[in-house]
Amino acid sequence: MQNLKDKVAVVFAASGDIAGAVARSFSQHGAKVYVTARNLEAVKALAQEIKNNGGWAEAARVDATNEAEIDDFLKKVVADNGQLDVVFNGIGVEYSEMGGRPPTTIATFKQFMAPMEKICGSQFLTSRVAAKYMMQTQSEGTILLLTAALSRSKLPNLAGITAASAAVEGMTRSMAAEWGADGIKVICICAGAIMETKRISGWIEGAAKEYHLPVEQLITQYKAFDILKTNPTLKQLGETAAFLASETGVAFNSHIVDVDCGKLNIL
């Protein structure tokens, strides 16, 4: 079923596991997909994979924290297609960029602000530039943001990324209210810990070594609050994004959509 047939989609930070899965699903549902990241070789490989599977894809190097680069690229997409229908930003942050997980009383202001600037700042930039071009072309498109379940969790030593995750959700609601009159819907996907991603598996392996714990014990802790005996997959997240970007997905405008199979410890 091609819910996005003839749609033009741009995926930022597509070198990551989540954004890559979203790009693949967009293509499988009929969209013309542009994949971008700072790592050009990674998105070139993704574009080739999509084309090998019968889809249309083009790769480009774009820094999703640089407004000029974002604007130049989306301007080109619109010039080539006359429309811009879907934008997804899958940017994330590594613990190393926050100086690890220092206690809030020890973390520097720079460490606290790092995820706010990178995560929330990038989502702000790609969203507002996309909205501008959607308005100009009257595309009435969909802007999909990404946040983490930290926004509604209670975990220590993560004040910066927790604040950034909550900020993205608040920004989603504000932008949806602002741009709805132009037919633009804004939705935020809140991904739970997807075990197959390099970020989660890498953190588990690193924490196991640091604290001298079995990997299996940490995985069990991750799954302790699962409502179902299953966890979300990258494929399921990608399919959710494609659905939200479709005409049927309009029912979720301004919402934060959890993709976690249900968690007892998430509000």
C-alpha positions in Angstrom: 0.0 0.0 0.0 1.5 3.3 -1.1 0.2 5.9 1.3 2.8 8.5 0.1 2.6 8.0 -3.6 3.9 11.1 -5.5 5.0 12.8 -2.2 8.3 14.5 -1.8 10.0 13.7 1.5 13.3 14.9 3.1 14.9 13.0 6.0 17.6 14.8 8.0 20.2 13.0 10.1 19.5 10.0 7.9 22.8 8.3 8.8 21.2 7.2 12.1 19.3 4.0 12.5 15.9 5.6 13.2 16.0 8.1 10.4 17.3 5.4 8.0 14.3 3.2 8.9 11.9 6.2 8.3 13.5 6.9 4.9 13.1 3.3 3.9 9.4 3.2 4.9 8.7 6.5 3.1 10.2 5.0 -0.1 8.2 1.8 0.3 5.1 3.8 0.5 5.8 5.6 -2.7 7.5 8.8 -1.7 10.4 10.4 -3.5 13.0 10.5 -0.7 16.0 12.8 -0.1 18.3 11.6 2.6 20.8 13.9 4.2 23.4 13.9 6.9 26.9 15.3 7.7 28.2 11.8 6.8 27.7 11.8 3.0 29.0 8.3 2.5 26.5 6.9 4.9 23.5 8.5 3.2 24.8 7.6 -0.2 24.8 4.0 0.8 21.2 4.4 2.2 20.1 6.0 -1.1 21.6 3.2 -3.1 19.9 0.6 -0.9 16.5 2.4 -1.5 17.1 2.5 -5.2 18.2 -1.2 -5.3 14.8 -2.0 -3.7 12.9 -0.1 -6.4 12.5 3.3 -4.8 13.7 6.8 -5.6 16.3 8.4 -3.4 19.0 11.1 -3.6 21.7 11.7 -1.0 23.2 15.0 0.1 25.5 16.4 2.8 23.5 18.7 5.1 24.3 19.7 8.6 20.9 19.7 10.4 22.2 22.3 12.9 23.1 24.8 10.2 20.2 26.9 9.1 21.9 28.1 5.9 22.6 24.5 4.7 19.1 23.5 5.6 17.6 26.4 3.7 19.8 25.9 0.6 19.0 22.2 0.4 15.2 22.6 0.8 15.2 25.5 -1.7 16.8 23.1 -4.2 14.3 20.3 -3.4 11.4 22.7 -4.0 13.0 24.1 -7.2 13.3 20.6 -8.6 9.9 19.3 -7.5 7.6 22.3 -7.0 6.5 20.8 -3.6 7.7 19.7 -0.2 5.3 17.2 1.5 7.1 15.5 4.4 10.1 16.4 6.5 11.6 14.2 9.3 14.5 15.0 11.5 16.1 12.0 13.3 18.9 13.9 15.0 20.3 12.5 18.3 23.0 13.2 20.9 25.7 11.0 22.3 26.4 10.8 26.1 30.0 11.9 25.2 28.7 15.2 24.0 27.2 15.8 27.5 30.4 14.8 29.2 28.9 11.4 30.0 26.2 11.4 32.8 27.6 13.8 35.4 25.4 14.7 38.4 23.5 17.9 37.8 25.4 19.6 40.7 28.7 18.9 38.8 27.6 19.2 35.1 28.7 22.5 33.5 26.2 24.8 31.8 27.7 23.9 28.5 27.1 20.2 29.1 23.5 20.9 30.1 22.9 23.0 27.0 24.6 20.6 24.6 21.5 18.4 23.9 19.2 21.5 24.0 21.2 23.1 21.2 21.7 20.0 19.1 18.4 18.2 19.6 15.9 21.0 20.2 17.8 23.5 18.1 18.0 21.3 15.1 14.3 20.3 15.2 13.5 24.0 15.5 15.6 24.9 12.4 14.5 22.1 10.1 10.9 22.5 11.1 10.6 26.3 10.5 12.5 26.2 7.2 10.4 23.3 6.0 7.2 25.2 7.0 8.3 28.3 5.1 8.7 26.3 1.9 5.5 24.3 2.5 3.6 27.7 2.8 5.3 29.0 -0.4 4.3 26.0 -2.4 1.0 25.4 -0.6 2.1 21.8 -0.1 0.0 21.3 3.1 2.6 18.9 4.2 3.7 17.1 7.4 6.6 17.9 9.7 7.7 15.0 11.9 9.9 15.6 14.9 11.6 13.0 17.1 11.9 13.0 20.9 12.8 10.4 23.5 10.8 8.9 26.4 13.2 10.7 28.7 10.8 13.6 28.4 8.4 11.8 30.7 10.8 9.7 32.7 12.5 10.1 36.1 16.2 9.2 35.6 19.1 10.8 37.4 22.1 12.6 35.8 20.3 13.4 32.6 18.9 16.8 33.2 20.0 18.3 29.9 18.7 15.6 27.5 15.6 15.2 29.5 14.9 19.0 29.3 15.6 18.9 25.5 13.3 16.0 24.9 10.5 17.8 26.8 11.2 21.0 24.9 10.8 19.2 21.5 7.3 18.0 22.6 6.2 21.5 23.7 7.6 23.0 20.5 5.6 20.5 18.5 2.3 21.6 20.0 3.2 25.3 19.5 4.2 24.9 15.8 1.1 22.8 15.0 -1.1 25.6 16.4 0.8 28.2 14.4 1.0 26.5 11.0 -2.3 24.6 11.0 -4.1 27.5 9.2 -1.7 26.7 6.2 -2.7 23.1 6.2 0.6 22.0 7.7 0.5 19.3 10.4 3.2 18.8 13.0 3.6 15.6 14.9 6.3 14.3 17.3 7.3 10.6 17.4 8.5 9.6 20.9 10.7 6.5 20.5 11.2 4.1 23.3 14.5 2.2 23.7 14.8 0.3 20.4 17.2 -2.5 21.2 18.5 -3.0 17.7 19.8 0.6 17.3 23.5 1.1 17.6 22.9 3.9 20.2 21.0 1.6 22.7 23.1 -1.5 22.1 26.3 0.5 22.4 25.2 2.2 25.6 24.3 -1.2 27.2 27.6 -2.7 26.2 29.5 0.4 27.5 27.6 0.5 30.8 28.1 -3.2 31.3 31.9 -2.8 31.1 31.9 0.4 33.2 29.8 -1.1 36.0 31.0 -4.7 35.6 27.5 -6.0 35.1 26.3 -8.7 32.7 24.8 -7.3 29.5 21.7 -9.5 30.1 21.1 -7.8 33.4 21.0 -4.4 31.8 18.7 -5.6 29.1 16.4 -7.0 31.7 16.3 -3.6 33.5 15.4 -1.9 30.2 12.5 -4.3 29.7 11.3 -4.3 33.3 8.5 -1.9 32.7 7.3 -3.3 29.3 3.5 -3.8 29.2 3.8 -6.4 26.4 6.3 -9.2 26.0 7.7 -7.4 23.0 9.7 -4.2 22.1 9.3 -1.9 19.1 11.4 -2.5 16.0 13.0 0.0 13.6 10.6 -1.3 10.9 7.6 -0.6 13.1 8.8 2.9 13.9 9.4 3.6 10.2 5.9 2.4 9.3 4.4 4.6 12.0 6.2 7.6 10.5 4.8 6.7 7.1 1.3 6.4 8.5 1.5 9.7 10.3 2.7 11.5 7.1 -0.2 10.0 5.1 -3.7 11.6 4.7 -5.0 9.2 7.4 -2.4 10.4 9.8 -3.9 13.9 9.9 -6.0 12.7 12.9 -2.8 12.9 15.0 -1.9 16.5 14.3 -0.1 18.2 17.3 0.2 14.9 19.1 3.2 13.1 20.7 3.0 9.6 19.4 4.7 7.0 21.6 6.3 4.1 19.8 7.3 1.8 22.7 4.6 -1.0 22.8 3.5 0.6 26.2 5.6 1.3 29.2 4.5 1.3 32.9 7.0 4.0 33.8 6.2 6.5 31.1 3.4 9.0 31.6 
